[in-house]
Amino acid sequence: MFGSKATPLVVAGALFMVTAPAHALVKVTNETDATHSVTFDHGVEENRHELAPGDMVEEACPTGCGVRFAGHDFTAVDGNELAIEEGATRPTLKN
């Protein structure tokens, strides 16, 4: 029915599905004038990032993870956008 013209569409669709989730990471932005440490806790593995003022970090949390800032954990999943705001004791959910 579709013949050989369908093959490029299938391949293009498969590539889109493989690359599409890249934008759906947990994003943390430092909106303060100081450097802050942010840790992504995946259970067995923890990744710590030092965020200078205005910096942003993204990390995959497809099944959820803890985002630690100033000793407090915030549960996040891919697609969440968090911000470190002046005077806050934990990241603020922006979306």
N, CA, C and O of each residue as an XYZ file, in Angstrom:
380
protein
N       0.822     -1.188      0.000
C       0.000      0.000      0.000
C       0.872      1.261      0.000
O       0.622      2.167     -0.795
N       1.900      1.347      0.878
C       2.726      2.544      0.949
C       3.993      2.397      0.130
O       4.588      3.392     -0.284
N       4.405      1.172     -0.104
C       5.584      0.923     -0.920
C       6.851      1.421     -0.269
O       6.937      1.526      0.954
N       7.840      1.728     -1.099
C       9.149      2.129     -0.582
C       9.158      3.538     -0.005
O      10.107      3.893      0.693
N       8.143      4.353     -0.264
C       8.106      5.722      0.276
C       7.836      5.735      1.770
O       8.141      6.722      2.439
N       7.269      4.657      2.308
C       6.958      4.616      3.737
C       8.215      4.426      4.584
O       8.250      4.873      5.731
N       9.232      3.782      4.053
C      10.441      3.482      4.830
C      11.109      4.739      5.385
O      11.426      4.760      6.575
N      11.342      5.790      4.589
C      11.962      6.988      5.179
C      11.111      7.621      6.281
O      11.649      8.169      7.243
N       9.789      7.548      6.145
C       8.931      8.110      7.180
C       9.040      7.322      8.475
O       9.054      7.906      9.558
N       9.116      6.011      8.374
C       9.257      5.177      9.557
C      10.587      5.452     10.232
O      10.640      5.587     11.455
N      11.658      5.537      9.463
C      12.982      5.819     10.014
C      12.994      7.200     10.666
O      13.518      7.355     11.769
N      12.427      8.197     10.004
C      12.380      9.550     10.574
C      11.567      9.556     11.858
O      11.952     10.216     12.823
N      10.459      8.840     11.893
C       9.642      8.765     13.102
C      10.390      8.100     14.239
O      10.301      8.546     15.383
N      11.126      7.041     13.942
C      11.900      6.345     14.967
C      13.004      7.247     15.514
O      13.244      7.247     16.721
N      13.674      8.005     14.672
C      14.714      8.922     15.125
C      14.128     10.006     16.015
O      14.743     10.384     17.012
N      12.952     10.512     15.670
C      12.302     11.526     16.485
C      11.995     10.963     17.869
O      12.208     11.644     18.872
N      11.500      9.733     17.935
C      11.156      9.134     19.215
C      12.399      8.914     20.073
O      12.341      9.048     21.296
N      13.515      8.579     19.445
C      14.745      8.353     20.194
C      15.319      9.662     20.703
O      15.834      9.707     21.820
N      15.247     10.737     19.913
C      15.868     11.998     20.307
C      14.919     12.934     21.052
O      15.389     13.854     21.721
N      13.629     12.741     20.965
C      12.663     13.660     21.557
C      12.797     13.820     23.067
O      12.680     14.947     23.547
N      13.040     12.747     23.860
C      13.069     12.913     25.306
C      14.214     13.767     25.839
O      14.218     14.083     27.029
N      15.172     14.151     25.027
C      16.315     14.921     25.504
C      15.903     16.224     26.176
O      16.602     16.691     27.075
N      14.801     16.815     25.773
C      14.371     18.075     26.379
C      13.625     17.846     27.688
O      13.382     18.798     28.430
N      13.264     16.619     27.980
C      12.459     16.328     29.157
C      13.306     15.907     30.344
O      13.007     14.903     30.991
N      14.341     16.647     30.635
C      15.194     16.381     31.786
C      14.758     17.253     32.953
O      13.993     18.200     32.770
N      15.237     16.941     34.146
C      15.030     17.839     35.281
C      16.029     18.981     35.130
O      17.224     18.754     34.941
N      15.534     20.185     35.213
C      16.350     21.382     35.011
C      16.358     22.197     36.306
O      15.300     22.485     36.866
N      17.554     22.570     36.782
C      17.687     23.415     37.973
C      18.496     24.647     37.586
O      19.600     24.532     37.054
N      17.940     25.827     37.855
C      18.589     27.094     37.536
C      18.876     27.853     38.829
O      18.015     27.950     39.704
N      20.082     28.387     38.943
C      20.461     29.199     40.099
C      20.115     30.650     39.793
O      20.770     31.289     38.970
N      19.086     31.169     40.456
C      18.644     32.546     40.235
C      19.132     33.490     41.328
O      18.568     34.568     41.516
N      20.178     33.091     42.050
C      20.713     33.932     43.123
C      22.052     34.526     42.718
O      22.553     34.276     41.622
N      22.622     35.312     43.613
C      23.926     35.931     43.368
C      25.078     35.127     43.973
O      26.217     35.593     43.984
N      24.791     33.927     44.473
C      25.820     33.094     45.104
C      25.884     31.721     44.431
O      24.927     31.286     43.790
N      27.020     31.052     44.586
C      27.172     29.687     44.082
C      26.494     28.727     45.056
O      26.634     28.867     46.271
N      25.763     27.755     44.521
C      25.067     26.771     45.342
C      25.366     25.369     44.840
O      25.591     25.152     43.649
N      25.364     24.429     45.762
C      25.557     23.022     45.448
C      24.197     22.351     45.316
O      23.323     22.529     46.165
N      24.023     21.581     44.248
C      22.788     20.834     44.007
C      23.181     19.379     43.774
O      24.086     19.095     42.989
N      22.504     18.463     44.454
C      22.786     17.037     44.292
C      21.551     16.330     43.758
O      20.449     16.503     44.279
N      21.745     15.534     42.717
C      20.697     14.670     42.198
C      20.905     13.295     42.827
O      21.938     12.663     42.609
N      19.934     12.832     43.599
C      20.024     11.548     44.298
C      19.180     10.522     43.560
O      17.952     10.602     43.543
N      19.863      9.553     42.949
C      19.199      8.492     42.187
C      19.116      7.199     42.990
O      18.879      6.136     42.415
N      19.302      7.266     44.286
C      19.280      6.073     45.120
C      20.676      5.520     45.307
O      21.314      5.790     46.324
N      21.160      4.757     44.354
C      22.493      4.165     44.420
C      23.561      5.182     44.051
O      24.687      5.113     44.544
N      23.214      6.120     43.190
C      24.179      7.093     42.676
C      23.719      8.512     42.992
O      22.533      8.829     42.905
N      24.681      9.361     43.361
C      24.412     10.782     43.572
C      25.351     11.597     42.699
O      26.539     11.289     42.598
N      24.820     12.637     42.070
C      25.627     13.534     41.235
C      25.512     14.943     41.798
O      24.422     15.509     41.879
N      26.658     15.500     42.187
C      26.686     16.840     42.775
C      27.167     17.846     41.734
O      28.107     17.580     40.985
N      26.510     19.003     41.697
C      26.848     20.071     40.759
C      26.995     21.375     41.534
O      26.179     21.685     42.403
N      28.025     22.127     41.218
C      28.200     23.473     41.772
C      27.644     24.455     40.744
O      28.138     24.528     39.618
N      26.621     25.202     41.131
C      25.992     26.147     40.205
C      26.367     27.572     40.567
O      25.990     28.076     41.625
N      27.103     28.211     39.690
C      27.423     29.626     39.854
C      26.152     30.446     39.585
O      25.195     29.927     39.009
N      26.135     31.710     39.996
C      24.963     32.546     39.726
C      24.577     32.512     38.243
O      25.416     32.716     37.366
N      23.307     32.255     37.983
C      22.793     32.225     36.614
C      22.996     30.908     35.887
O      22.450     30.715     34.801
N      23.778     29.989     36.468
C      24.015     28.696     35.812
C      22.805     27.786     35.922
O      21.935     27.966     36.773
N      22.777     26.791     35.023
C      21.700     25.822     34.974
C      22.312     24.443     34.751
O      23.321     24.303     34.060
N      21.690     23.431     35.343
C      22.104     22.045     35.127
C      20.865     21.234     34.784
O      19.777     21.489     35.301
N      21.043     20.248     33.901
C      19.963     19.332     33.541
C      20.456     17.917     33.777
O      21.613     17.594     33.509
N      19.560     17.077     34.283
C      19.912     15.683     34.512
C      18.668     14.818     34.341
O      17.558     15.234     34.673
N      18.866     13.622     33.824
C      17.763     12.693     33.592
C      17.309     12.060     34.904
O      18.120     11.579     35.695
N      15.997     12.073     35.115
C      15.364     11.410     36.263
C      14.086     10.728     35.775
O      12.998     11.081     36.228
N      14.191      9.758     34.862
C      13.004      9.159     34.251
C      12.063      8.474     35.239
O      10.853      8.444     35.015
N      12.599      7.928     36.324
C      11.738      7.273     37.313
C      11.649      8.091     38.591
O      11.171      7.606     39.617
N      12.111      9.334     38.524
C      12.106     10.219     39.677
C      13.443     10.180     40.400
O      14.158      9.179     40.355
N      13.771     11.277     41.063
C      14.997     11.355     41.847
C      14.827     12.460     42.875
O      13.903     13.268     42.794
N      15.723     12.480     43.832
C      15.735     13.555     44.799
C      16.681     14.643     44.321
O      17.772     14.352     43.832
N      16.266     15.892     44.460
C      17.137     17.018     44.162
C      17.406     17.686     45.507
O      16.491     18.219     46.135
N      18.659     17.654     45.943
C      19.031     18.156     47.263
C      19.696     19.511     47.136
O      20.605     19.724     46.333
N      19.198     20.424     47.969
C      19.738     21.777     48.039
C      19.626     22.223     49.487
O      18.549     22.131     50.077
N      20.700     22.697     50.063
C      20.721     23.203     51.445
C      20.189     22.161     52.433
O      19.528     22.511     53.410
N      20.480     20.863     52.174
C      20.094     19.812     53.099
C      18.672     19.319     52.973
O      18.265     18.446     53.739
N      17.904     19.839     52.043
C      16.518     19.423     51.856
C      16.364     18.748     50.500
O      16.979     19.162     49.517
N      15.540     17.705     50.454
C      15.286     17.000     49.200
C      13.958     17.427     48.601
O      12.983     17.682     49.308
N      13.950     17.498     47.287
C      12.740     17.790     46.525
C      12.612     16.663     45.516
O      13.556     16.423     44.762
N      11.492     15.963     45.466
C      11.313     14.879     44.509
C      10.988     15.475     43.151
O      10.107     16.326     43.025
N      11.712     15.018     42.133
C      11.524     15.549     40.786
C      11.476     14.410     39.774
O      12.008     13.325     40.007
N      10.830     14.683     38.651
C      10.783     13.751     37.520
C      11.121     14.535     36.263
O      11.029     15.762     36.235
N      11.514     13.806     35.221
C      11.846     14.458     33.958
C      10.740     15.427     33.543
O       9.552     15.114     33.623
N      11.157     16.595     33.105
C      10.226     17.645     32.704
C      10.058     18.731     33.749
O       9.589     19.824     33.432
N      10.439     18.444     35.016
C      10.347     19.470     36.062
C      11.413     20.530     35.849
O      12.549     20.220     35.488
N      11.041     21.777     36.074
C      11.982     22.897     36.036
C      12.007     23.522     37.419
O      10.989     24.014     37.907
N      13.178     23.501     38.051
C      13.336     24.003     39.403
C      14.247     25.225     39.404
O      15.111     25.375     38.541
N      14.037     26.090     40.384
C      14.881     27.280     40.507
C      15.336     27.429     41.947
O      14.578     27.176     42.883
N      16.584     27.844     42.110
C      17.097     28.222     43.420
C      16.914     29.729     43.506
O      17.538     30.490     42.765
N      16.052     30.143     44.418
C      15.732     31.564     44.554
C      16.329     32.103     45.842
O      16.559     31.352     46.790
N      16.577     33.386     45.875
C      17.157     34.056     47.038
C      16.322     33.773     48.282
O      15.109     33.983     48.280
N      16.971     33.295     49.347
C      16.299     33.047     50.616
C      15.559     31.723     50.703
O      15.034     31.395     51.767
N      15.496     30.951     49.625
C      14.776     29.678     49.637
C      15.614     28.593     50.286
O      16.841     28.613     50.189
N      14.963     27.648     50.946
C      15.664     26.536     51.555
C      15.569     25.269     50.705
O      16.156     24.242     51.046
N      14.843     25.342     49.620
C      14.768     24.225     48.668
C      14.393     24.773     47.300
O      13.826     25.861     47.203
N      14.706     24.027     46.238
C      14.367     24.520     44.899
C      12.872     24.752     44.750
O      12.066     24.040     45.348
N      12.505     25.737     43.961
C      11.111     26.076     43.701
C      10.699     25.493     42.356
O      11.402     25.665     41.361
N       9.560     24.802     42.324
C       9.044     24.242     41.072
C       8.514     25.372     40.205
O       7.660     26.144     40.642
N       9.014     25.474     38.974
C       8.641     26.571     38.071
C       7.583     26.172     37.050
O       7.035     27.040     36.371
N       7.282     24.880     36.924
C       6.261     24.490     35.935
C       5.267     23.543     36.526
O       4.341     23.113     35.839
